[in-house]
Amino acid sequence: MGETMFSSSYQPNPRSALDVLAFVLTPIGAFASDPDELEAVAEILGAAKSEAIERWQSLRTQARRN
């Protein structure tokens, strides 16, 4: 069974520009400090941050149409 590194009940709102911006601007070091993990975390977070921005833009566009 995997080890839980961090647990939080906070769930960012993908419609909130502030939540998305906070996630995108959070440095990699907040998610990993082990030098061996930084590269893997950077790769995963890069994709996640891009996805967060794309979702926010899509939801914003959709809201404007309605």
C-alpha positions as CSV (number, residue, x, y, z in Angstrom):
1,M,0.0,0.0,0.0
2,G,1.3,3.5,-0.8
3,E,2.3,6.1,1.7
4,T,0.2,9.2,2.1
5,M,2.5,12.2,1.8
6,F,0.0,14.9,2.3
7,S,-3.7,15.1,2.9
8,S,-6.0,18.0,2.8
9,S,-9.8,18.6,2.5
10,Y,-9.1,21.7,0.3
11,Q,-10.4,21.4,-3.2
12,P,-9.5,24.2,-5.6
13,N,-12.3,25.6,-7.7
14,P,-11.5,25.1,-11.4
15,R,-13.7,28.1,-12.3
16,S,-11.7,30.4,-10.0
17,A,-8.9,32.3,-11.6
18,L,-7.4,32.8,-8.2
19,D,-7.3,29.1,-7.4
20,V,-5.9,28.2,-10.8
21,L,-3.3,31.0,-10.6
22,A,-2.3,29.9,-7.0
23,F,-1.7,26.3,-8.2
24,V,0.2,27.3,-11.4
25,L,2.5,29.6,-9.4
26,T,3.2,27.2,-6.6
27,P,6.9,26.2,-6.9
28,I,7.8,22.6,-7.4
29,G,9.6,22.6,-4.0
30,A,6.2,22.8,-2.3
31,F,5.4,19.3,-3.7
32,A,8.8,17.6,-3.3
33,S,12.1,18.4,-1.7
34,D,14.0,15.2,-2.4
35,P,16.4,15.9,-5.4
36,D,15.6,12.5,-6.8
37,E,11.9,13.3,-6.9
38,L,12.0,16.8,-8.2
39,E,12.4,15.9,-11.9
40,A,9.4,13.5,-11.8
41,V,7.3,15.9,-9.8
42,A,8.2,18.7,-12.3
43,E,7.1,16.6,-15.2
44,I,3.8,15.6,-13.5
45,L,3.1,19.1,-12.3
46,G,3.9,20.6,-15.7
47,A,1.1,18.6,-17.3
48,A,-1.3,19.2,-14.4
49,K,-0.7,23.0,-14.5
50,S,-1.3,23.1,-18.2
51,E,-4.5,21.1,-17.8
52,A,-5.7,23.5,-15.0
53,I,-5.2,26.5,-17.3
54,E,-7.0,24.8,-20.2
55,R,-9.9,23.8,-18.0
56,W,-10.2,27.3,-16.6
57,Q,-10.2,28.8,-20.1
58,S,-12.8,26.3,-21.3
59,L,-15.1,26.9,-18.3
60,R,-14.7,30.7,-18.7
61,T,-15.6,30.5,-22.4
62,Q,-18.6,28.3,-21.7
63,A,-19.9,30.7,-19.0
64,R,-19.7,33.6,-21.4
65,R,-21.8,31.7,-24.0
66,N,-24.5,31.0,-21.5
